[in-house]
Amino acid sequence: MQRISLLLAGFAPAVLWGQQGAGTELWRVAATTLPIPPALATGGAAAFWNPAQPATPERASFALDVIETAPTVNASGVLVTVRARVRPLGQLGLVYGRMGIGDLVRTSLSPDPDPGAIPYYTQTLGANWSVAPGGTALGATLAYQDTRLDVQGSNRWTLDLGARHTFAGAVTLAAATRCFSRFAAGDPAQDLYGGVELRLWHGPLWGSRAAVSARYGVATAHGFTADHQFGAGFELGTQFASDLEVQREGSYGQAGWRAVAGMRVGVGRYRVSFARDFGVNDIGAAYRVGLEGRIP
């Protein structure tokens, strides 16, 4: 993971992108555990990545994602979403997320660490809205971003927009902004997501409706080479789903490849998900465990 390698450079994010870019880079680390392109993410804490979520029959839902990277990176985080159906406005909710890196130590001329750790974290709290008339979903999230790297801090408001549309139940196009706060084609503090999903097959299987899909996604407009995501997914009703993605991850230097796999199991009103990034360059794997509950 090229961006995790950059994080290991200590204060490199502050030098390259400033405080706002450093915070967004932590969210990109969290996104490495997504087994599908962020623009196409649905269910669970997916409103954090794309505010436009498909309509569901439930009155309310909540979701919790816990993220943990390898000890080499020592980054961890949590994502929380709570959403409810409010007619005729659509779905309203709150999103909260926090990502940070621990055990960053100070050094001077001595090889021994100086007293005190270096805080490096970002957190966001936002209000989410989405509506899904027909096969189209639209959404927006107004959020307050708080980032701290050592003694420096940065606060800003962001407005993220998302949209998705499904054609004939077979092709889905989606797009969303992430950490958007100003109009700029190459701002390292924000991302533009896009994605397309093609349903290759669907039909009855083991007493349920099953589907196989192919996906492509891109993350761009962030000041360095775009990320390209290629993946496939299998769904068996609401009981089981599995996804696999291979990504060509851009960077300021040499691009790299990585893979991530995930699965979701439904039990009654609850869905439990697990995803694993396989890691590259001996950095180690990153993991995400999620729990979603729905109130009919």
C-alpha positions in Angstrom: 0.0 0.0 0.0 1.8 3.1 -1.2 -0.1 5.5 1.0 0.6 3.5 4.1 4.3 3.6 3.1 4.0 7.4 3.0 2.4 7.4 6.5 5.4 5.5 7.8 7.6 8.5 6.8 6.4 10.2 9.9 5.7 13.9 9.2 5.7 13.4 5.4 1.9 14.1 5.2 2.4 17.4 6.9 5.2 18.4 4.5 3.4 17.2 1.3 -0.2 18.0 1.9 -0.6 20.1 5.1 -2.9 19.3 8.0 -6.1 18.8 5.9 -4.3 16.5 3.5 -2.8 14.5 6.4 -6.3 13.9 7.7 -7.7 12.8 4.4 -4.8 10.4 4.0 -5.9 8.6 7.1 -9.3 8.1 5.6 -7.6 6.7 2.5 -5.9 4.2 4.8 -9.4 3.2 6.1 -10.6 2.8 2.6 -8.0 0.2 1.9 -10.2 -2.3 3.7 -13.2 -1.8 1.3 -13.6 -4.8 -1.0 -15.6 -2.8 -3.4 -15.1 0.7 -5.0 -16.1 3.4 -2.4 -18.6 5.0 -4.9 -20.5 1.6 -5.1 -20.5 0.9 -1.3 -24.0 0.1 0.2 -25.2 -1.0 3.5 -23.5 -0.8 6.9 -21.4 2.3 7.2 -21.3 2.9 3.5 -23.0 6.3 3.8 -19.6 7.4 5.1 -18.1 6.8 1.6 -21.1 7.7 -0.6 -24.0 9.7 0.9 -26.4 8.4 -1.8 -27.7 5.1 -0.5 -30.5 2.9 -2.0 -33.9 2.9 -0.4 -34.5 0.2 2.2 -37.8 -1.0 3.6 -36.6 -0.7 7.2 -37.6 2.3 9.4 -34.1 2.8 10.8 -30.6 1.3 10.8 -27.3 1.6 12.6 -23.8 0.4 11.7 -20.4 0.1 13.3 -17.1 -0.6 11.5 -13.8 -1.2 13.4 -10.6 -0.9 11.4 -7.1 -2.2 12.4 -3.9 -2.1 10.4 -0.7 -4.1 10.9 1.5 -3.2 13.9 4.0 -1.8 11.4 1.6 1.0 10.7 -0.4 0.9 14.0 -3.4 2.8 12.5 -6.9 2.1 13.8 -10.3 3.6 13.6 -14.0 3.4 13.9 -16.9 4.4 11.7 -20.5 4.8 13.0 -23.7 5.6 11.1 -27.3 5.9 12.4 -30.0 6.5 9.8 -33.8 6.7 9.9 -36.6 7.0 7.3 -38.4 10.4 7.6 -41.2 10.8 5.1 -41.3 12.6 2.7 -37.7 13.7 3.2 -36.1 10.3 2.7 -33.3 8.9 4.9 -31.8 11.2 7.6 -28.9 10.3 9.8 -25.6 11.0 11.5 -22.1 9.7 10.5 -19.1 9.7 12.8 -15.6 8.5 12.1 -12.1 8.6 13.7 -8.8 7.3 12.4 -5.4 7.7 14.1 -1.9 6.3 14.4 -0.5 5.5 17.8 3.0 5.1 19.2 4.6 7.9 17.2 7.6 8.9 19.3 9.7 12.0 19.4 13.5 11.9 18.8 16.2 14.5 18.8 19.9 13.9 18.5 19.7 10.8 20.7 18.6 7.5 19.2 16.4 7.1 22.3 12.8 8.4 22.1 12.1 11.7 23.8 9.3 11.9 26.4 5.8 12.2 25.1 4.0 10.7 22.1 3.1 12.5 18.9 -0.7 12.6 18.4 -1.8 12.0 14.8 -5.6 11.6 14.2 -8.6 12.8 12.3 -12.2 12.7 13.2 -15.5 13.8 11.5 -19.1 14.2 12.6 -21.7 14.9 10.0 -25.4 14.9 9.1 -26.4 12.7 6.2 -29.4 12.8 3.9 -30.4 10.6 1.0 -33.5 10.0 -1.2 -34.1 7.3 -3.7 -36.9 7.9 -6.2 -37.1 5.1 -8.7 -33.7 3.7 -9.7 -31.9 6.9 -8.7 -30.4 7.7 -5.3 -29.1 11.1 -4.3 -27.4 12.1 -1.1 -25.4 14.7 0.8 -23.3 14.8 4.0 -22.4 18.0 5.8 -19.6 17.3 8.2 -17.1 18.9 10.5 -13.5 17.6 10.1 -11.0 17.8 12.9 -7.3 16.8 12.3 -4.3 17.0 14.6 -0.7 16.2 13.8 1.6 16.9 16.7 1.1 20.4 17.9 -0.6 21.5 14.7 -4.4 21.2 14.1 -6.8 21.9 11.3 -10.6 22.2 11.4 -12.9 22.6 8.4 -16.5 22.0 7.1 -17.0 19.7 4.2 -20.0 19.0 2.0 -20.0 15.7 0.2 -22.4 14.8 -2.6 -23.3 11.4 -4.0 -25.5 9.9 -6.7 -26.2 6.5 -8.2 -28.5 5.2 -10.8 -29.4 1.6 -11.9 -30.3 0.9 -15.5 -32.7 -2.0 -16.0 -31.6 -3.6 -12.8 -28.3 -4.6 -14.5 -25.9 -1.7 -14.7 -25.3 0.8 -11.8 -23.3 4.0 -12.1 -22.2 5.9 -9.0 -20.2 8.9 -8.1 -19.4 10.8 -4.8 -17.0 13.3 -3.4 -15.0 12.7 -0.2 -13.9 15.5 2.2 -14.9 18.1 -0.4 -14.4 21.7 0.8 -13.4 23.7 -2.3 -13.5 23.6 -6.0 -10.1 22.2 -7.1 -9.0 19.6 -9.6 -6.0 18.4 -7.7 -6.4 19.0 -4.0 -4.8 16.3 -1.8 -7.3 17.0 0.9 -10.2 15.6 -1.0 -11.2 12.8 -3.4 -13.6 12.2 -6.3 -15.0 8.7 -6.5 -16.6 7.0 -9.5 -17.8 3.4 -10.1 -19.7 1.1 -12.4 -21.2 -2.3 -11.6 -22.4 -4.8 -14.2 -24.6 -7.7 -13.1 -23.3 -10.7 -15.1 -25.8 -13.3 -13.9 -28.7 -13.6 -11.5 -31.2 -16.4 -10.8 -32.4 -18.9 -8.2 -29.8 -20.7 -6.2 -30.3 -22.9 -3.1 -33.7 -21.5 -2.4 -32.7 -17.8 -2.7 -31.9 -15.2 -5.4 -28.3 -15.1 -6.3 -26.3 -12.6 -8.4 -22.7 -12.3 -9.7 -21.4 -8.8 -10.6 -18.3 -7.2 -12.0 -17.1 -3.8 -10.8 -14.8 -1.0 -11.7 -14.0 2.1 -9.7 -11.7 5.1 -9.7 -10.5 7.7 -7.1 -9.1 10.8 -8.6 -8.8 14.6 -8.5 -6.6 14.4 -5.4 -3.3 15.7 -6.7 -1.6 12.4 -7.5 -2.1 9.5 -9.9 -5.6 8.1 -9.8 -6.5 4.8 -8.1 -8.2 2.2 -10.2 -10.2 -0.6 -8.7 -11.3 -3.9 -10.4 -13.5 -6.4 -8.6 -16.2 -9.0 -8.5 -19.0 -9.9 -6.1 -21.4 -12.7 -5.3 -24.6 -12.3 -3.4 -27.0 -14.9 -2.1 -30.2 -13.1 -1.0 -29.6 -11.2 2.2 -27.9 -14.2 3.9 -24.4 -14.1 2.3 -22.2 -12.0 0.1 -18.5 -12.1 -0.8 -16.4 -9.6 -2.7 -12.8 -9.4 -4.1 -11.0 -6.4 -5.4 -7.6 -5.7 -6.9 -6.5 -2.1 -7.0 -3.8 -0.2 -8.8 -3.0 2.4 -6.1 -1.6 5.7 -7.3 0.9 7.8 -5.4 3.3 10.7 -5.8 6.0 8.2 -6.9 5.7 4.6 -8.1 2.2 3.1 -8.2 1.5 -0.3 -6.7 -1.0 -3.1 -6.6 -2.9 -4.5 -3.7 -5.9 -6.9 -3.1 -8.7 -7.0 -0.6 -11.4 -9.5 0.1 -14.5 -9.3 2.2 -17.7 -11.2 3.1 -21.0 -10.5 4.8 -23.4 -12.8 6.7 -27.0 -11.9 7.5 -28.6 -13.2 10.6 -32.2 -12.0 11.2 -32.1 -8.2 11.5 -28.3 -8.1 11.7 -25.5 -8.3 9.3 -21.9 -9.0 10.2 -19.1 -8.2 7.7 -15.4 -8.9 7.6 -12.7 -7.6 5.2 -9.0 -8.1 4.9 -6.5 -6.1 2.9 -3.6 -8.5 2.0 -0.9 -5.8 2.3 2.2 -5.3 0.2 5.9 -4.6 0.7 6.0 -6.6 3.9 3.8 -4.0 5.6 1.2 -6.5 6.8 -2.5 -6.8 6.4 -5.3 -4.5 7.5 -8.7 -5.6 8.8 -12.2 -4.3 9.1 -15.1 -5.8 11.1 -18.6 -4.4 10.8 -21.9 -4.9 12.4 -25.2 -3.5 11.0 -28.6 -3.7 12.6 -32.0 -2.8 11.0 -35.3 -1.9 12.6 -38.3 -2.9 10.5 
